[in-house]
Amino acid sequence: VTWRENILRGEGQGARNARKTHCKHGHPFDQENTEWTLLGRRRCRACKRQADERYRARKSAVPQPTGGTNGT
Ligand SMILES: [Zn+2]
């Protein structure tokens, strides 16, 4: 049995994921919040937005100097 058949049989992890009604962060996979990727996977929009905000925050953050004023 190939992995593809496994998924179609509903025993693979992909099939298990598809049955989930919430993302791993608890956001509902409803029509509003769900986005389908080119790979046929679902993506949580709320998580995507959060990741996007995190990414932007990190990008704009001032890099911390390593070491520096340590006396001596
Ligand atoms: Zn989510």
N, CA, C, O and the ligand as a Tripos MOL2 file, in Angstrom:
@<TRIPOS>MOLECULE
protein
  289   287    73     0     0
PROTEIN
NO_CHARGES

@<TRIPOS>ATOM
      1 N           0.8450   -1.2050    0.0000 N.3       1 VAL1
      2 CA          0.0000    0.0000    0.0000 C.3       1 VAL1
      3 C           0.8740    1.2470    0.0000 C.2       1 VAL1
      4 O           1.7620    1.3790    0.8430 O.2       1 VAL1
      5 N           0.6430    2.1310   -0.9010 N.am      2 THR2
      6 CA          1.4380    3.3580   -0.9440 C.3       2 THR2
      7 C           0.9310    4.3540    0.0800 C.2       2 THR2
      8 O          -0.1770    4.2280    0.6010 O.2       2 THR2
      9 N           1.7540    5.3320    0.3560 N.am      3 TRP3
     10 CA          1.3430    6.3470    1.3300 C.3       3 TRP3
     11 C           0.1100    7.0770    0.8370 C.2       3 TRP3
     12 O          -0.7300    7.5150    1.6220 O.2       3 TRP3
     13 N           0.0150    7.2010   -0.4870 N.am      4 ARG4
     14 CA         -1.1280    7.9040   -1.0550 C.3       4 ARG4
     15 C          -2.4310    7.1560   -0.7470 C.2       4 ARG4
     16 O          -3.4440    7.7530   -0.3840 O.2       4 ARG4
     17 N          -2.3650    5.8430   -0.9050 N.am      5 GLU5
     18 CA         -3.5620    5.0610   -0.6070 C.3       5 GLU5
     19 C          -3.8980    5.1210    0.8780 C.2       5 GLU5
     20 O          -5.0610    5.1430    1.2820 O.2       5 GLU5
     21 N          -2.8500    5.1470    1.6600 N.am      6 ASN6
     22 CA         -3.0640    5.2570    3.0950 C.3       6 ASN6
     23 C          -3.8620    6.5050    3.4320 C.2       6 ASN6
     24 O          -4.7850    6.4750    4.2470 O.2       6 ASN6
     25 N          -3.4880    7.5900    2.7930 N.am      7 ILE7
     26 CA         -4.1860    8.8500    3.0630 C.3       7 ILE7
     27 C          -5.6370    8.7450    2.6100 C.2       7 ILE7
     28 O          -6.5530    9.1720    3.3120 O.2       7 ILE7
     29 N          -5.8290    8.1740    1.4350 N.am      8 LEU8
     30 CA         -7.1880    8.0560    0.9170 C.3       8 LEU8
     31 C          -8.0320    7.1260    1.7910 C.2       8 LEU8
     32 O          -9.2440    7.2950    1.9230 O.2       8 LEU8
     33 N          -7.3620    6.1520    2.3770 N.am      9 ARG9
     34 CA         -8.0930    5.2460    3.2630 C.3       9 ARG9
     35 C          -8.4670    5.9120    4.5790 C.2       9 ARG9
     36 O          -9.2740    5.3900    5.3480 O.2       9 ARG9
     37 N          -7.8820    7.0470    4.8220 N.am     10 GLY10
     38 CA         -8.2400    7.7510    6.0470 C.3      10 GLY10
     39 C          -7.4660    7.2620    7.2470 C.2      10 GLY10
     40 O          -7.9240    7.3920    8.3820 O.2      10 GLY10
     41 N          -6.2790    6.6930    7.0010 N.am     11 GLU11
     42 CA         -5.4950    6.2090    8.1310 C.3      11 GLU11
     43 C          -4.2140    7.0100    8.3190 C.2      11 GLU11
     44 O          -3.5640    6.9370    9.3610 O.2      11 GLU11
     45 N          -3.8740    7.7590    7.3100 N.am     12 GLY12
     46 CA         -2.6470    8.5360    7.3950 C.3      12 GLY12
     47 C          -2.8420    9.7880    8.2270 C.2      12 GLY12
     48 O          -3.9480   10.1300    8.6450 O.2      12 GLY12
     49 N          -1.7280   10.4490    8.4460 N.am     13 GLN13
     50 CA         -1.8150   11.6430    9.2640 C.3      13 GLN13
     51 C          -2.5410   12.7610    8.5280 C.2      13 GLN13
     52 O          -3.2160   13.5820    9.1500 O.2      13 GLN13
     53 N          -2.4060   12.7930    7.2210 N.am     14 GLY14
     54 CA         -3.0800   13.8190    6.4540 C.3      14 GLY14
     55 C          -4.5890   13.7170    6.6110 C.2      14 GLY14
     56 O          -5.2770   14.7250    6.7730 O.2      14 GLY14
     57 N          -5.0900   12.5030    6.5620 N.am     15 ALA15
     58 CA         -6.5220   12.2950    6.7090 C.3      15 ALA15
     59 C          -6.9620   12.6560    8.1250 C.2      15 ALA15
     60 O          -8.0370   13.2160    8.3430 O.2      15 ALA15
     61 N          -6.0990   12.3190    9.0740 N.am     16 ARG16
     62 CA         -6.4510   12.6520   10.4510 C.3      16 ARG16
     63 C          -6.5200   14.1610   10.6100 C.2      16 ARG16
     64 O          -7.4050   14.6870   11.2850 O.2      16 ARG16
     65 N          -5.5800   14.8510    9.9810 N.am     17 ASN17
     66 CA         -5.5840   16.3070   10.0400 C.3      17 ASN17
     67 C          -6.8500   16.8730    9.4120 C.2      17 ASN17
     68 O          -7.4350   17.8280    9.9220 O.2      17 ASN17
     69 N          -7.2610   16.2820    8.3140 N.am     18 ALA18
     70 CA         -8.4080   16.8010    7.5890 C.3      18 ALA18
     71 C          -9.6920   16.6690    8.3920 C.2      18 ALA18
     72 O         -10.6640   17.3890    8.1620 O.2      18 ALA18
     73 N          -9.6800   15.7440    9.3290 N.am     19 ARG19
     74 CA        -10.8830   15.5600   10.1400 C.3      19 ARG19
     75 C         -10.9470   16.5180   11.3140 C.2      19 ARG19
     76 O         -11.9920   16.6810   11.9450 O.2      19 ARG19
     77 N          -9.8310   17.1410   11.5950 N.am     20 LYS20
     78 CA         -9.8120   18.0660   12.7270 C.3      20 LYS20
     79 C         -10.7030   19.2600   12.4470 C.2      20 LYS20
     80 O         -10.8250   19.7110   11.3080 O.2      20 LYS20
     81 N         -11.3120   19.7530   13.4810 N.am     21 THR21
     82 CA        -12.1990   20.8940   13.3090 C.3      21 THR21
     83 C         -11.5630   22.1770   13.8300 C.2      21 THR21
     84 O         -12.0710   23.2790   13.6230 O.2      21 THR21
     85 N         -10.4320   21.9970   14.5150 N.am     22 HIS22
     86 CA         -9.7290   23.1680   15.0150 C.3      22 HIS22
     87 C          -8.2420   23.0290   14.7200 C.2      22 HIS22
     88 O          -7.7250   21.9170   14.6200 O.2      22 HIS22
     89 N          -7.5740   24.1310   14.5840 N.am     23 CYS23
     90 CA         -6.1390   24.0770   14.4040 C.3      23 CYS23
     91 C          -5.4890   23.7800   15.7460 C.2      23 CYS23
     92 O          -6.1590   23.7170   16.7770 O.2      23 CYS23
     93 N          -4.1770   23.5980   15.7150 N.am     24 LYS24
     94 CA         -3.5200   23.2050   16.9550 C.3      24 LYS24
     95 C          -3.5460   24.3050   18.0040 C.2      24 LYS24
     96 O          -3.2180   24.0680   19.1670 O.2      24 LYS24
     97 N          -3.9300   25.4910   17.6000 N.am     25 HIS25
     98 CA         -4.0410   26.5810   18.5620 C.3      25 HIS25
     99 C          -5.4870   26.8400   18.9520 C.2      25 HIS25
    100 O          -5.7890   27.8000   19.6610 O.2      25 HIS25
    101 N          -6.3700   25.9800   18.4850 N.am     26 GLY26
    102 CA         -7.7600   26.0650   18.9250 C.3      26 GLY26
    103 C          -8.6420   26.9710   18.0910 C.2      26 GLY26
    104 O          -9.7880   27.2270   18.4600 O.2      26 GLY26
    105 N          -8.1320   27.4590   16.9800 N.am     27 HIS27
    106 CA         -8.9960   28.2650   16.1180 C.3      27 HIS27
    107 C          -9.8580   27.3310   15.2840 C.2      27 HIS27
    108 O          -9.3860   26.2860   14.8360 O.2      27 HIS27
    109 N         -11.0950   27.6900   15.0730 N.am     28 PRO28
    110 CA        -11.9980   26.8160   14.3140 C.3      28 PRO28
    111 C         -11.6620   26.7940   12.8270 C.2      28 PRO28
    112 O         -11.3550   27.8220   12.2250 O.2      28 PRO28
    113 N         -11.7270   25.6070   12.2580 N.am     29 PHE29
    114 CA        -11.5410   25.4840   10.8080 C.3      29 PHE29
    115 C         -12.8930   25.6620   10.1300 C.2      29 PHE29
    116 O         -13.4440   24.7320    9.5420 O.2      29 PHE29
    117 N         -13.4060   26.8680   10.2270 N.am     30 ASP30
    118 CA        -14.6730   27.1140    9.5310 C.3      30 ASP30
    119 C         -14.3680   27.8250    8.2140 C.2      30 ASP30
    120 O         -13.2100   28.0900    7.8870 O.2      30 ASP30
    121 N         -15.3990   28.1200    7.4870 N.am     31 GLN31
    122 CA        -15.1970   28.6710    6.1590 C.3      31 GLN31
    123 C         -14.4260   29.9820    6.1840 C.2      31 GLN31
    124 O         -13.5880   30.2520    5.3250 O.2      31 GLN31
    125 N         -14.7340   30.7850    7.1920 N.am     32 GLU32
    126 CA        -14.0930   32.0840    7.3020 C.3      32 GLU32
    127 C         -12.6110   31.9660    7.5920 C.2      32 GLU32
    128 O         -11.7920   32.7110    7.0540 O.2      32 GLU32
    129 N         -12.2860   31.0260    8.4430 N.am     33 ASN33
    130 CA        -10.9350   30.9720    8.9970 C.3      33 ASN33
    131 C         -10.0330   29.9890    8.2760 C.2      33 ASN33
    132 O          -8.8530   29.8760    8.6090 O.2      33 ASN33
    133 N         -10.5590   29.2870    7.3090 N.am     34 THR34
    134 CA         -9.7640   28.2430    6.6610 C.3      34 THR34
    135 C          -9.3100   28.6460    5.2740 C.2      34 THR34
    136 O         -10.0630   29.1940    4.4700 O.2      34 THR34
    137 N          -8.0670   28.3540    5.0340 N.am     35 GLU35
    138 CA         -7.4930   28.6630    3.7410 C.3      35 GLU35
    139 C          -6.8670   27.3700    3.2110 C.2      35 GLU35
    140 O          -6.2130   26.6440    3.9590 O.2      35 GLU35
    141 N          -7.0660   27.0880    1.9380 N.am     36 TRP36
    142 CA         -6.4980   25.8570    1.3740 C.3      36 TRP36
    143 C          -5.2140   26.1800    0.6400 C.2      36 TRP36
    144 O          -5.1590   27.0980   -0.1780 O.2      36 TRP36
    145 N          -4.1890   25.4150    0.9450 N.am     37 THR37
    146 CA         -2.9190   25.6350    0.2620 C.3      37 THR37
    147 C          -2.9210   24.8870   -1.0580 C.2      37 THR37
    148 O          -3.8210   24.0950   -1.3390 O.2      37 THR37
    149 N          -1.9170   25.1430   -1.8500 N.am     38 LEU38
    150 CA         -1.8010   24.4600   -3.1430 C.3      38 LEU38
    151 C          -1.6250   22.9640   -2.9470 C.2      38 LEU38
    152 O          -1.9210   22.1760   -3.8450 O.2      38 LEU38
    153 N          -1.1490   22.5790   -1.7860 N.am     39 LEU39
    154 CA         -0.9400   21.1670   -1.5100 C.3      39 LEU39
    155 C          -2.2090   20.4910   -1.0220 C.2      39 LEU39
    156 O          -2.2010   19.3060   -0.6890 O.2      39 LEU39
    157 N          -3.2860   21.2360   -0.9800 N.am     40 GLY40
    158 CA         -4.5430   20.6540   -0.5270 C.3      40 GLY40
    159 C          -4.6520   20.5820    0.9830 C.2      40 GLY40
    160 O          -5.4870   19.8570    1.5230 O.2      40 GLY40
    161 N          -3.8010   21.3400    1.6590 N.am     41 ARG41
    162 CA         -3.8680   21.3440    3.1150 C.3      41 ARG41
    163 C          -4.6250   22.5630    3.5820 C.2      41 ARG41
    164 O          -4.7040   23.5830    2.8980 O.2      41 ARG41
    165 N          -5.1770   22.4210    4.7690 N.am     42 ARG42
    166 CA         -5.8660   23.5630    5.3300 C.3      42 ARG42
    167 C          -4.8900   24.4170    6.1200 C.2      42 ARG42
    168 O          -3.9150   23.9270    6.6910 O.2      42 ARG42
    169 N          -5.1770   25.6750    6.1330 N.am     43 ARG43
    170 CA         -4.3390   26.5700    6.9000 C.3      43 ARG43
    171 C          -5.2310   27.5070    7.6790 C.2      43 ARG43
    172 O          -6.1990   28.0610    7.1580 O.2      43 ARG43
    173 N          -4.8810   27.6720    8.9460 N.am     44 CYS44
    174 CA         -5.6630   28.5380    9.8190 C.3      44 CYS44
    175 C          -5.2940   29.9880    9.5540 C.2      44 CYS44
    176 O          -4.1320   30.3760    9.6750 O.2      44 CYS44
    177 N          -6.2650   30.7640    9.2010 N.am     45 ARG45
    178 CA         -5.9760   32.1680    8.8970 C.3      45 ARG45
    179 C          -5.5590   32.9330   10.1410 C.2      45 ARG45
    180 O          -4.6790   33.7920   10.0820 O.2      45 ARG45
    181 N          -6.1820   32.6270   11.2530 N.am     46 ALA46
    182 CA         -5.8260   33.3200   12.4890 C.3      46 ALA46
    183 C          -4.3700   33.0650   12.8300 C.2      46 ALA46
    184 O          -3.6520   33.9800   13.2330 O.2      46 ALA46
    185 N          -3.9380   31.8320   12.6700 N.am     47 CYS47
    186 CA         -2.5420   31.4960   12.9450 C.3      47 CYS47
    187 C          -1.6260   32.1780   11.9440 C.2      47 CYS47
    188 O          -0.5450   32.6560   12.2880 O.2      47 CYS47
    189 N          -2.0740   32.2140   10.7170 N.am     48 LYS48
    190 CA         -1.2640   32.8420    9.6830 C.3      48 LYS48
    191 C          -1.0670   34.3220   10.0040 C.2      48 LYS48
    192 O           0.0210   34.8790    9.8570 O.2      48 LYS48
    193 N          -2.1620   34.9310   10.4460 N.am     49 ARG49
    194 CA         -2.0900   36.3480   10.7810 C.3      49 ARG49
    195 C          -1.1430   36.5670   11.9620 C.2      49 ARG49
    196 O          -0.3390   37.5000   11.9780 O.2      49 ARG49
    197 N          -1.2630   35.6830   12.9410 N.am     50 GLN50
    198 CA         -0.4000   35.8090   14.1120 C.3      50 GLN50
    199 C           1.0590   35.6180   13.7360 C.2      50 GLN50
    200 O           1.9330   36.3500   14.2010 O.2      50 GLN50
    201 N           1.3100   34.6350   12.8970 N.am     51 ALA51
    202 CA          2.6840   34.3850   12.4680 C.3      51 ALA51
    203 C           3.2110   35.5850   11.7040 C.2      51 ALA51
    204 O           4.3800   35.9530   11.8190 O.2      51 ALA51
    205 N           2.3400   36.1780   10.9350 N.am     52 ASP52
    206 CA          2.7200   37.3360   10.1500 C.3      52 ASP52
    207 C           3.0920   38.4920   11.0680 C.2      52 ASP52
    208 O           4.0730   39.1960   10.8270 O.2      52 ASP52
    209 N           2.3000   38.6830   12.1270 N.am     53 GLU53
    210 CA          2.5790   39.7520   13.0670 C.3      53 GLU53
    211 C           3.8770   39.4940   13.8100 C.2      53 GLU53
    212 O           4.6720   40.4050   14.0430 O.2      53 GLU53
    213 N           4.0760   38.2360   14.1760 N.am     54 ARG54
    214 CA          5.3230   37.8840   14.8620 C.3      54 ARG54
    215 C           6.5180   38.1720   13.9650 C.2      54 ARG54
    216 O           7.5340   38.7120   14.4010 O.2      54 ARG54
    217 N           6.3690   37.8020   12.7220 N.am     55 TYR55
    218 CA          7.4420   37.9900   11.7630 C.3      55 TYR55
    219 C           7.7670   39.4680   11.6140 C.2      55 TYR55
    220 O           8.9300   39.8690   11.5810 O.2      55 TYR55
    221 N           6.7080   40.2660   11.5240 N.am     56 ARG56
    222 CA          6.9220   41.6900   11.3500 C.3      56 ARG56
    223 C           7.5640   42.3010   12.5920 C.2      56 ARG56
    224 O           8.4400   43.1610   12.4990 O.2      56 ARG56
    225 N           7.1070   41.8360   13.7600 N.am     57 ALA57
    226 CA          7.6460   42.3670   15.0060 C.3      57 ALA57
    227 C           9.1240   42.0380   15.1170 C.2      57 ALA57
    228 O           9.9260   42.8610   15.5580 O.2      57 ALA57
    229 N           9.4730   40.8220   14.7110 N.am     58 ARG58
    230 CA         10.8640   40.4070   14.8140 C.3      58 ARG58
    231 C          11.7300   41.2250   13.8540 C.2      58 ARG58
    232 O          12.8650   41.5980   14.1510 O.2      58 ARG58
    233 N          11.1440   41.4780   12.7060 N.am     59 LYS59
    234 CA         11.8970   42.1860   11.6850 C.3      59 LYS59
    235 C          12.2080   43.6210   12.1010 C.2      59 LYS59
    236 O          13.2720   44.1610   11.8010 O.2      59 LYS59
    237 N          11.2400   44.2230   12.8040 N.am     60 SER60
    238 CA         11.4190   45.6130   13.1790 C.3      60 SER60
    239 C          12.1410   45.7530   14.5080 C.2      60 SER60
    240 O          12.5110   46.8580   14.9030 O.2      60 SER60
    241 N          12.3420   44.6400   15.1970 N.am     61 ALA61
    242 CA         12.9990   44.6970   16.5010 C.3      61 ALA61
    243 C          14.4670   45.0650   16.3420 C.2      61 ALA61
    244 O          15.1350   44.6860   15.3790 O.2      61 ALA61
    245 N          14.9320   45.8120   17.3190 N.am     62 VAL62
    246 CA         16.3440   46.1910   17.2910 C.3      62 VAL62
    247 C          17.1750   45.0020   17.7510 C.2      62 VAL62
    248 O          16.9000   44.4200   18.8000 O.2      62 VAL62
    249 N          18.1650   44.6480   16.9930 N.am     63 PRO63
    250 CA         19.0000   43.5000   17.3990 C.3      63 PRO63
    251 C          19.7170   43.7640   18.7020 C.2      63 PRO63
    252 O          20.2820   44.8380   18.9100 O.2      63 PRO63
    253 N          19.6910   42.7730   19.5810 N.am     64 GLN64
    254 CA         20.3250   42.9340   20.8850 C.3      64 GLN64
    255 C          21.8340   42.7810   20.7630 C.2      64 GLN64
    256 O          22.3320   41.8360   20.1510 O.2      64 GLN64
    257 N          22.5490   43.7270   21.3580 N.am     65 PRO65
    258 CA         24.0150   43.5860   21.3460 C.3      65 PRO65
    259 C          24.4590   42.4420   22.2380 C.2      65 PRO65
    260 O          23.9480   42.2780   23.3460 O.2      65 PRO65
    261 N          25.3780   41.6740   21.7740 N.am     66 THR66
    262 CA         25.8670   40.5440   22.5730 C.3      66 THR66
    263 C          27.0800   40.9960   23.3770 C.2      66 THR66
    264 O          27.9540   41.7000   22.8690 O.2      66 THR66
    265 N          27.1170   40.5870   24.6180 N.am     67 GLY67
    266 CA         28.2260   40.9790   25.4800 C.3      67 GLY67
    267 C          28.1590   42.4720   25.7600 C.2      67 GLY67
    268 O          27.0990   42.9870   26.1170 O.2      67 GLY67
    269 N          29.2680   43.1670   25.6050 N.am     68 GLY68
    270 CA         29.2550   44.6170   25.7760 C.3      68 GLY68
    271 C          29.6460   45.0290   27.1800 C.2      68 GLY68
    272 O          30.6760   44.6100   27.7080 O.2      68 GLY68
    273 N          28.7920   45.8650   27.7780 N.am     69 THR69
    274 CA         29.1500   46.4320   29.0910 C.3      69 THR69
    275 C          29.0140   45.3850   30.1690 C.2      69 THR69
    276 O          27.9170   45.1200   30.6600 O.2      69 THR69
    277 N          30.0990   44.8090   30.5230 N.am     70 ASN70
    278 CA         30.0880   43.7600   31.5290 C.3      70 ASN70
    279 C          31.0940   44.0420   32.6300 C.2      70 ASN70
    280 O          31.5190   43.1390   33.3500 O.2      70 ASN70
    281 N          31.4630   45.2970   32.7470 N.am     71 GLY71
    282 CA         32.4220   45.6530   33.7700 C.3      71 GLY71
    283 C          33.8340   45.2180   33.4220 C.2      71 GLY71
    284 O          34.1940   45.0470   32.2580 O.2      71 GLY71
    285 N          34.5920   45.0510   34.4430 N.am     72 THR72
    286 CA         36.0180   44.6950   34.3070 C.3      72 THR72
    287 C          36.8370   45.7880   33.6400 C.2      72 THR72
    288 O          38.0450   45.6310   33.4590 O.2      72 THR72
    289 ZN         -5.0540   28.6930   14.3200 Zn       73 ZN73
@<TRIPOS>BOND
     1     1     2 1
     2     2     3 1
     3     3     4 2
     4     3     5 am
     5     5     6 1
     6     6     7 1
     7     7     8 2
     8     7     9 am
     9     9    10 1
    10    10    11 1
    11    11    12 2
    12    11    13 am
    13    13    14 1
    14    14    15 1
    15    15    16 2
    16    15    17 am
    17    17    18 1
    18    18    19 1
    19    19    20 2
    20    19    21 am
    21    21    22 1
    22    22    23 1
    23    23    24 2
    24    23    25 am
    25    25    26 1
    26    26    27 1
    27    27    28 2
    28    27    29 am
    29    29    30 1
    30    30    31 1
    31    31    32 2
    32    31    33 am
    33    33    34 1
    34    34    35 1
    35    35    36 2
    36    35    37 am
    37    37    38 1
    38    38    39 1
    39    39    40 2
    40    39    41 am
    41    41    42 1
    42    42    43 1
    43    43    44 2
    44    43    45 am
    45    45    46 1
    46    46    47 1
    47    47    48 2
    48    47    49 am
    49    49    50 1
    50    50    51 1
    51    51    52 2
    52    51    53 am
    53    53    54 1
    54    54    55 1
    55    55    56 2
    56    55    57 am
    57    57    58 1
    58    58    59 1
    59    59    60 2
    60    59    61 am
    61    61    62 1
    62    62    63 1
    63    63    64 2
    64    63    65 am
    65    65    66 1
    66    66    67 1
    67    67    68 2
    68    67    69 am
    69    69    70 1
    70    70    71 1
    71    71    72 2
    72    71    73 am
    73    73    74 1
    74    74    75 1
    75    75    76 2
    76    75    77 am
    77    77    78 1
    78    78    79 1
    79    79    80 2
    80    79    81 am
    81    81    82 1
    82    82    83 1
    83    83    84 2
    84    83    85 am
    85    85    86 1
    86    86    87 1
    87    87    88 2
    88    87    89 am
    89    89    90 1
    90    90    91 1
    91    91    92 2
    92    91    93 am
    93    93    94 1
    94    94    95 1
    95    95    96 2
    96    95    97 am
    97    97    98 1
    98    98    99 1
    99    99   100 2
   100    99   101 am
   101   101   102 1
   102   102   103 1
   103   103   104 2
   104   103   105 am
   105   105   106 1
   106   106   107 1
   107   107   108 2
   108   107   109 am
   109   109   110 1
   110   110   111 1
   111   111   112 2
   112   111   113 am
   113   113   114 1
   114   114   115 1
   115   115   116 2
   116   115   117 am
   117   117   118 1
   118   118   119 1
   119   119   120 2
   120   119   121 am
   121   121   122 1
   122   122   123 1
   123   123   124 2
   124   123   125 am
   125   125   126 1
   126   126   127 1
   127   127   128 2
   128   127   129 am
   129   129   130 1
   130   130   131 1
   131   131   132 2
   132   131   133 am
   133   133   134 1
   134   134   135 1
   135   135   136 2
   136   135   137 am
   137   137   138 1
   138   138   139 1
   139   139   140 2
   140   139   141 am
   141   141   142 1
   142   142   143 1
   143   143   144 2
   144   143   145 am
   145   145   146 1
   146   146   147 1
   147   147   148 2
   148   147   149 am
   149   149   150 1
   150   150   151 1
   151   151   152 2
   152   151   153 am
   153   153   154 1
   154   154   155 1
   155   155   156 2
   156   155   157 am
   157   157   158 1
   158   158   159 1
   159   159   160 2
   160   159   161 am
   161   161   162 1
   162   162   163 1
   163   163   164 2
   164   163   165 am
   165   165   166 1
   166   166   167 1
   167   167   168 2
   168   167   169 am
   169   169   170 1
   170   170   171 1
   171   171   172 2
   172   171   173 am
   173   173   174 1
   174   174   175 1
   175   175   176 2
   176   175   177 am
   177   177   178 1
   178   178   179 1
   179   179   180 2
   180   179   181 am
   181   181   182 1
   182   182   183 1
   183   183   184 2
   184   183   185 am
   185   185   186 1
   186   186   187 1
   187   187   188 2
   188   187   189 am
   189   189   190 1
   190   190   191 1
   191   191   192 2
   192   191   193 am
   193   193   194 1
   194   194   195 1
   195   195   196 2
   196   195   197 am
   197   197   198 1
   198   198   199 1
   199   199   200 2
   200   199   201 am
   201   201   202 1
   202   202   203 1
   203   203   204 2
   204   203   205 am
   205   205   206 1
   206   206   207 1
   207   207   208 2
   208   207   209 am
   209   209   210 1
   210   210   211 1
   211   211   212 2
   212   211   213 am
   213   213   214 1
   214   214   215 1
   215   215   216 2
   216   215   217 am
   217   217   218 1
   218   218   219 1
   219   219   220 2
   220   219   221 am
   221   221   222 1
   222   222   223 1
   223   223   224 2
   224   223   225 am
   225   225   226 1
   226   226   227 1
   227   227   228 2
   228   227   229 am
   229   229   230 1
   230   230   231 1
   231   231   232 2
   232   231   233 am
   233   233   234 1
   234   234   235 1
   235   235   236 2
   236   235   237 am
   237   237   238 1
   238   238   239 1
   239   239   240 2
   240   239   241 am
   241   241   242 1
   242   242   243 1
   243   243   244 2
   244   243   245 am
   245   245   246 1
   246   246   247 1
   247   247   248 2
   248   247   249 am
   249   249   250 1
   250   250   251 1
   251   251   252 2
   252   251   253 am
   253   253   254 1
   254   254   255 1
   255   255   256 2
   256   255   257 am
   257   257   258 1
   258   258   259 1
   259   259   260 2
   260   259   261 am
   261   261   262 1
   262   262   263 1
   263   263   264 2
   264   263   265 am
   265   265   266 1
   266   266   267 1
   267   267   268 2
   268   267   269 am
   269   269   270 1
   270   270   271 1
   271   271   272 2
   272   271   273 am
   273   273   274 1
   274   274   275 1
   275   275   276 2
   276   275   277 am
   277   277   278 1
   278   278   279 1
   279   279   280 2
   280   279   281 am
   281   281   282 1
   282   282   283 1
   283   283   284 2
   284   283   285 am
   285   285   286 1
   286   286   287 1
   287   287   288 2
@<TRIPOS>SUBSTRUCTURE
     1 VAL1         2 RESIDUE 1 A VAL
     2 THR2         6 RESIDUE 1 A THR
     3 TRP3        10 RESIDUE 1 A TRP
     4 ARG4        14 RESIDUE 1 A ARG
     5 GLU5        18 RESIDUE 1 A GLU
     6 ASN6        22 RESIDUE 1 A ASN
     7 ILE7        26 RESIDUE 1 A ILE
     8 LEU8        30 RESIDUE 1 A LEU
     9 ARG9        34 RESIDUE 1 A ARG
    10 GLY10       38 RESIDUE 1 A GLY
    11 GLU11       42 RESIDUE 1 A GLU
    12 GLY12       46 RESIDUE 1 A GLY
    13 GLN13       50 RESIDUE 1 A GLN
    14 GLY14       54 RESIDUE 1 A GLY
    15 ALA15       58 RESIDUE 1 A ALA
    16 ARG16       62 RESIDUE 1 A ARG
    17 ASN17       66 RESIDUE 1 A ASN
    18 ALA18       70 RESIDUE 1 A ALA
    19 ARG19       74 RESIDUE 1 A ARG
    20 LYS20       78 RESIDUE 1 A LYS
    21 THR21       82 RESIDUE 1 A THR
    22 HIS22       86 RESIDUE 1 A HIS
    23 CYS23       90 RESIDUE 1 A CYS
    24 LYS24       94 RESIDUE 1 A LYS
    25 HIS25       98 RESIDUE 1 A HIS
    26 GLY26      102 RESIDUE 1 A GLY
    27 HIS27      106 RESIDUE 1 A HIS
    28 PRO28      110 RESIDUE 1 A PRO
    29 PHE29      114 RESIDUE 1 A PHE
    30 ASP30      118 RESIDUE 1 A ASP
    31 GLN31      122 RESIDUE 1 A GLN
    32 GLU32      126 RESIDUE 1 A GLU
    33 ASN33      130 RESIDUE 1 A ASN
    34 THR34      134 RESIDUE 1 A THR
    35 GLU35      138 RESIDUE 1 A GLU
    36 TRP36      142 RESIDUE 1 A TRP
    37 THR37      146 RESIDUE 1 A THR
    38 LEU38      150 RESIDUE 1 A LEU
    39 LEU39      154 RESIDUE 1 A LEU
    40 GLY40      158 RESIDUE 1 A GLY
    41 ARG41      162 RESIDUE 1 A ARG
    42 ARG42      166 RESIDUE 1 A ARG
    43 ARG43      170 RESIDUE 1 A ARG
    44 CYS44      174 RESIDUE 1 A CYS
    45 ARG45      178 RESIDUE 1 A ARG
    46 ALA46      182 RESIDUE 1 A ALA
    47 CYS47      186 RESIDUE 1 A CYS
    48 LYS48      190 RESIDUE 1 A LYS
    49 ARG49      194 RESIDUE 1 A ARG
    50 GLN50      198 RESIDUE 1 A GLN
    51 ALA51      202 RESIDUE 1 A ALA
    52 ASP52      206 RESIDUE 1 A ASP
    53 GLU53      210 RESIDUE 1 A GLU
    54 ARG54      214 RESIDUE 1 A ARG
    55 TYR55      218 RESIDUE 1 A TYR
    56 ARG56      222 RESIDUE 1 A ARG
    57 ALA57      226 RESIDUE 1 A ALA
    58 ARG58      230 RESIDUE 1 A ARG
    59 LYS59      234 RESIDUE 1 A LYS
    60 SER60      238 RESIDUE 1 A SER
    61 ALA61      242 RESIDUE 1 A ALA
    62 VAL62      246 RESIDUE 1 A VAL
    63 PRO63      250 RESIDUE 1 A PRO
    64 GLN64      254 RESIDUE 1 A GLN
    65 PRO65      258 RESIDUE 1 A PRO
    66 THR66      262 RESIDUE 1 A THR
    67 GLY67      266 RESIDUE 1 A GLY
    68 GLY68      270 RESIDUE 1 A GLY
    69 THR69      274 RESIDUE 1 A THR
    70 ASN70      278 RESIDUE 1 A ASN
    71 GLY71      282 RESIDUE 1 A GLY
    72 THR72      286 RESIDUE 1 A THR
    73 ZN73       289 GROUP 0 **** ****
